């Protein structure tokens, strides 16, 4: 039975598929492109609570967003309880739709600091952090976790208890441990299904998605009411909408080559507007690599992409290469 929730009913996401926070990728320009295809909820990149506390310029820059990004949650990470409380009060005034607590990032430098998925090793501290955030803001609070930290570990029942006791609006589960990294074969969707079956709050299933078929399978295997997708959207910002179409009609979204060019150009223009031309083009280079999947002469395109410096050069490059080739939905041919 799917769980209803006042927060998600109020936010009324267009589709039950959310854009996951991805450090270095899900910035405002990319979120806006994805939102144009109906992403249910988007999340900022991970934002350090200590960075907010000490007013770090780069950290505060991650908090900028545009009206068309709603509904949007800010994702906070850290290990200091007081800093979480301070950061929660700070972001509440920025008009986000909610706060997401990161207890799932497996990146070594984050874990080493006691943040991210390291919090799964200390559920008492995690509970105190959730309580501090809830007590410091009137925004809805969500929690994103992994199955556990050590290989073979499953702490989801304990996490669910914390989430429900503290009034978390929804819980996102990536059913793999920190030690297992991102190995698709280690994804344990049965573990998500077990939590969905007994949860009193909505569960968002996450992990192991590469194609639209995976999204459908994740919904069906876990019976979760919502799914969150990250890496599969890079180079395919239309992927969430395509996945929803496949879920409902068993047909993938067919985007003409000309429309794909327009999407990339819009992304370029948004990045330049957001960062300024020099930094905007530099930020786009990693996206160009992903957009190039599936086109002929992709290696040549990437080589040119790494040397361009202006918006005009970037747009001309995209039109030159994509006009003369057939893009096969963003996958390598």
C-alpha distance (Angstrom), angle and dihedral (degrees) to the residues before:
residue distance angle dihedral
X1 . . .
X2 3.80 . .
X3 3.77 115.6 .
X4 3.82 120.1 -124.6
X5 3.78 120.2 -145.0
X6 3.80 132.8 -168.4
X7 3.81 93.3 -140.8
X8 3.78 95.8 52.5
X9 3.80 92.1 40.9
X10 3.80 89.1 53.7
X11 3.79 93.7 46.9
X12 3.80 88.4 47.3
X13 3.83 97.9 -160.8
X14 3.80 113.0 -148.1
X15 3.77 92.3 -129.7
X16 3.84 130.8 12.2
X17 3.80 91.5 -115.7
X18 3.82 121.0 96.6
X19 3.80 133.2 -161.4
X20 3.80 110.3 -117.5
X21 3.80 121.5 -134.9
X22 3.81 110.4 -102.3
X23 3.80 119.5 -177.3
X24 3.78 110.8 -124.3
X25 3.81 94.8 11.7
X26 3.79 115.8 52.5
X27 3.78 96.8 66.0
X28 3.79 122.6 142.7
X29 3.84 96.7 -85.2
X30 3.80 92.2 52.8
X31 3.81 93.5 42.1
X32 3.79 90.2 53.8
X33 3.79 91.9 53.2
X34 3.80 91.6 48.5
X35 3.81 92.4 45.8
X36 3.80 88.9 55.2
X37 3.80 86.0 67.6
X38 3.79 93.4 53.1
X39 3.81 104.9 -96.5
X40 3.79 107.0 -176.1
X41 3.81 96.9 -134.0
X42 3.81 129.2 -9.5
X43 3.81 126.5 -151.8
X44 3.78 130.9 -151.9
X45 3.76 121.5 -118.9
X46 3.80 113.3 -87.7
X47 3.80 109.2 -67.4
X48 3.80 119.9 -157.2
X49 3.80 115.1 -126.3
X50 3.81 88.8 -152.1
X51 3.79 89.6 51.9
X52 3.79 89.2 55.1
X53 3.80 91.7 45.9
X54 3.79 92.4 54.2
X55 3.83 93.9 37.1
X56 3.78 95.4 -120.4
X57 3.80 107.9 -169.5
X58 3.81 96.0 -137.5
X59 3.80 92.0 47.3
X60 3.79 93.0 50.5
X61 3.79 88.7 49.5
X62 3.80 89.4 62.9
X63 3.80 89.2 62.3
X64 3.79 95.5 64.8
X65 3.78 116.1 108.3
X66 3.81 140.4 156.3
X67 3.83 131.0 -119.7
X68 3.80 92.6 -110.0
X69 3.81 89.8 62.9
X70 3.81 93.4 71.2
X71 2.95 127.6 152.9
X72 3.80 89.7 51.5
X73 3.81 131.9 154.2
X74 3.79 124.0 -159.8
X75 3.79 113.1 -133.9
X76 3.80 115.3 -142.6
X77 3.79 126.8 -164.9
X78 3.76 134.8 -175.4
X79 3.80 141.4 92.9
X80 3.81 104.6 -116.4
X81 3.81 111.0 101.2
X82 3.81 95.8 -156.3
X83 3.81 91.1 48.2
X84 3.80 89.6 53.0
X85 3.80 89.4 52.6
X86 3.82 91.9 48.9
X87 3.82 92.9 46.2
X88 3.80 91.8 48.2
X89 3.79 91.5 54.8
X90 3.80 90.4 46.7
X91 3.83 97.1 51.2
X92 3.80 92.7 43.6
X93 3.79 88.5 71.3
X94 3.81 91.2 54.2
X95 3.82 93.7 70.4
X96 3.79 99.3 -116.6
X97 3.80 115.3 161.3
X98 3.78 93.0 -127.5
X99 3.80 148.8 -20.8
X100 3.80 122.9 -108.5
X101 3.81 120.1 -160.0
X102 3.79 115.1 -144.4
X103 3.79 112.6 -137.8
X104 3.78 95.5 146.3
X105 3.81 111.4 62.6
X106 3.84 109.2 120.9
X107 3.83 97.5 -170.6
X108 3.84 107.6 132.0
X109 3.81 96.7 -130.8
X110 3.82 90.1 52.0
X111 3.80 94.0 45.3
X112 3.81 91.7 45.8
X113 3.79 88.4 60.6
X114 3.81 91.4 54.7
X115 3.80 91.7 -106.5
X116 3.79 134.9 115.2
X117 3.78 114.8 19.4
X118 3.82 91.1 -3.3
X119 3.81 85.7 81.5
X120 3.81 87.4 70.7
X121 3.81 86.6 70.2
X122 3.80 89.6 60.1
X123 3.80 111.0 38.1
X124 3.79 90.8 171.1
X125 3.79 90.4 63.0
X126 3.79 90.5 43.1
X127 3.81 89.8 54.3
X128 3.81 90.6 50.4
X129 3.81 91.0 50.1
X130 3.79 92.5 50.3
X131 3.80 89.8 47.9
X132 3.81 91.6 49.2
X133 3.79 92.1 51.1
X134 3.80 93.2 46.9
X135 3.80 90.9 47.6
X136 3.80 93.4 49.3
X137 3.79 100.8 48.7
X138 3.77 140.0 38.2
X139 3.80 90.7 -148.3
X140 3.82 120.4 108.7
X141 3.81 111.1 -93.7
X142 3.79 126.1 -146.4
X143 3.78 130.5 -176.1
X144 3.81 129.0 -143.5
X145 3.80 118.7 -160.7
X146 3.76 145.5 159.6
X147 3.79 125.7 -124.1
X148 3.79 89.6 -99.8
X149 3.78 142.7 -49.8
X150 3.81 105.5 -104.1
X151 3.78 122.7 54.2
X152 3.79 110.9 -90.0
X153 3.80 92.8 18.9
X154 3.81 124.3 128.2
X155 3.81 117.5 -172.9
X156 3.79 96.6 158.5
X157 3.79 96.3 113.1
X158 3.80 90.2 55.8
X159 3.80 91.4 46.3
X160 3.81 91.5 49.5
X161 3.80 90.4 52.5
X162 3.81 90.4 53.2
X163 3.80 92.3 47.0
X164 3.79 93.8 50.0
X165 3.81 95.1 42.6
X166 3.80 92.3 50.7
X167 3.80 96.3 44.7
X168 3.80 99.1 -110.9
X169 3.82 110.5 178.5
X170 3.79 96.1 -140.6
X171 3.79 139.3 -9.7
X172 3.80 123.2 -136.8
X173 3.79 115.6 -154.6
X174 3.79 127.7 -163.8
X175 3.78 99.5 -169.2
X176 3.76 99.4 -144.2
X177 3.79 131.6 84.0
X178 3.78 127.3 -112.6
X179 3.80 91.7 -112.6
X180 3.81 90.4 53.8
X181 3.80 91.9 55.8
X182 3.80 112.1 -170.4
X183 3.80 102.5 -29.3
X184 3.78 106.1 147.7
X185 3.79 91.9 -153.7
X186 3.81 89.5 60.4
X187 3.81 94.8 55.2
X188 3.80 108.6 121.7
X189 3.79 105.9 -157.1
X190 3.81 89.8 166.3
X191 3.80 87.4 67.5
X192 3.80 89.8 57.6
X193 3.81 91.1 47.6
X194 3.80 90.2 54.2
X195 3.80 91.4 54.4
X196 3.81 93.3 44.0
X197 3.80 89.6 54.7
X198 3.80 93.7 57.7
X199 3.80 104.1 26.8
X200 3.79 122.2 113.7
X201 3.80 91.0 -161.2
X202 3.83 128.8 57.1
X203 3.79 116.3 -84.8
X204 3.80 121.1 -147.0
X205 3.81 112.6 -152.3
X206 3.80 117.1 -142.5
X207 3.80 139.0 175.1
X208 3.78 142.0 50.2
X209 3.81 96.8 53.8
X210 3.77 119.8 141.4
X211 3.81 104.2 140.9
X212 3.80 138.4 22.2
X213 3.80 89.6 -98.4
X214 3.81 88.8 61.4
X215 3.80 91.6 54.9
X216 3.80 91.8 53.1
X217 3.79 90.7 46.6
X218 3.81 91.5 49.4
X219 3.80 91.9 53.5
X220 3.79 92.4 46.2
X221 3.81 97.0 42.8
X222 3.80 96.7 47.5
X223 3.82 101.2 29.4
X224 3.81 85.7 -139.9
X225 3.81 114.7 159.8
X226 3.81 91.9 -138.4
X227 3.80 138.3 31.8
X228 3.81 129.4 -157.9
X229 3.81 121.5 -150.4
X230 3.79 129.2 -169.0
X231 3.79 126.0 157.7
X232 3.80 96.0 28.9
X233 3.82 89.1 67.4
X234 3.81 95.4 58.5
X235 3.79 106.1 104.5
X236 3.82 87.6 6.2
X237 3.83 107.8 64.1
X238 3.81 87.8 164.6
X239 3.82 90.7 61.0
X240 3.81 96.3 101.1
X241 3.79 92.7 53.8
X242 3.80 90.9 44.2
X243 3.80 89.9 50.7
X244 3.78 91.8 51.2
X245 3.80 90.9 49.7
X246 3.79 89.6 50.3
X247 3.80 90.4 48.0
X248 3.80 91.8 53.4
X249 3.80 103.4 31.7
X250 3.82 105.8 15.2
X251 3.80 87.2 -121.3
X252 3.80 126.4 112.7
X253 3.78 123.3 -132.6
X254 3.80 111.1 -92.2
X255 3.79 110.0 -147.5
X256 3.82 116.6 -175.9
X257 3.76 117.2 -127.7
X258 3.81 91.8 -112.4
X259 3.81 90.7 56.5
X260 3.80 91.0 50.6
X261 3.79 88.9 54.7
X262 3.80 89.7 51.3
X263 3.83 90.3 50.2
X264 3.80 93.0 52.7
X265 3.80 91.9 45.4
X266 3.80 90.0 51.1
X267 3.80 88.9 50.6
X268 3.81 91.0 51.0
X269 3.79 92.3 49.5
X270 3.81 92.1 48.4
X271 3.81 92.0 49.7
X272 3.80 92.8 50.0
X273 3.80 91.7 46.5
X274 3.82 91.2 49.2
X275 3.82 101.1 42.3
X276 3.78 104.6 18.7
X277 3.80 122.4 -104.5
X278 3.81 101.7 -73.6
X279 3.78 98.2 46.6
X280 3.80 92.9 34.4
X281 3.79 92.4 59.8
X282 3.80 91.8 45.4
X283 3.82 89.6 51.9
X284 3.80 90.4 50.2
X285 3.80 94.5 56.3
X286 3.81 94.3 81.4
X287 3.80 89.0 49.3
X288 3.82 91.3 49.9
X289 3.81 88.6 58.3
X290 3.80 90.0 57.0
X291 3.79 96.1 40.8
X292 3.80 88.5 54.5
X293 3.78 93.7 64.0
X294 3.77 109.6 116.1
X295 3.81 99.1 19.1
X296 3.75 124.8 112.6
X297 3.81 114.3 -110.6
X298 3.81 88.9 23.8
X299 3.80 92.6 152.7
X300 3.79 91.0 54.3
X301 3.79 90.9 47.8
X302 3.82 91.3 52.1
X303 3.80 91.4 48.5
X304 3.80 91.9 54.5
X305 3.82 91.2 41.8
X306 3.80 91.3 59.2
X307 3.80 91.7 56.9
X308 3.81 103.7 44.0
X309 3.79 118.2 105.9
X310 3.80 108.4 179.8
X311 3.79 137.0 60.1
X312 3.79 91.1 -121.4
X313 3.81 91.6 54.1
X314 3.80 91.3 48.1
X315 3.79 94.3 50.6
X316 3.80 92.5 44.8
X317 3.81 90.3 50.6
X318 3.79 92.7 51.2
X319 3.80 93.1 48.2
X320 3.81 92.4 46.6
X321 3.80 95.9 51.6
X322 3.78 101.5 33.2
X323 3.80 95.6 44.0
X324 3.77 91.9 59.9
X325 3.77 98.6 42.3
X326 3.77 138.7 59.0
X327 3.78 113.4 -118.1
X328 3.79 109.7 -147.2
X329 3.83 99.3 -151.5
X330 3.80 94.8 -71.4
X331 3.79 98.8 -63.9
X332 3.75 126.7 121.0
X333 3.78 112.5 -96.6
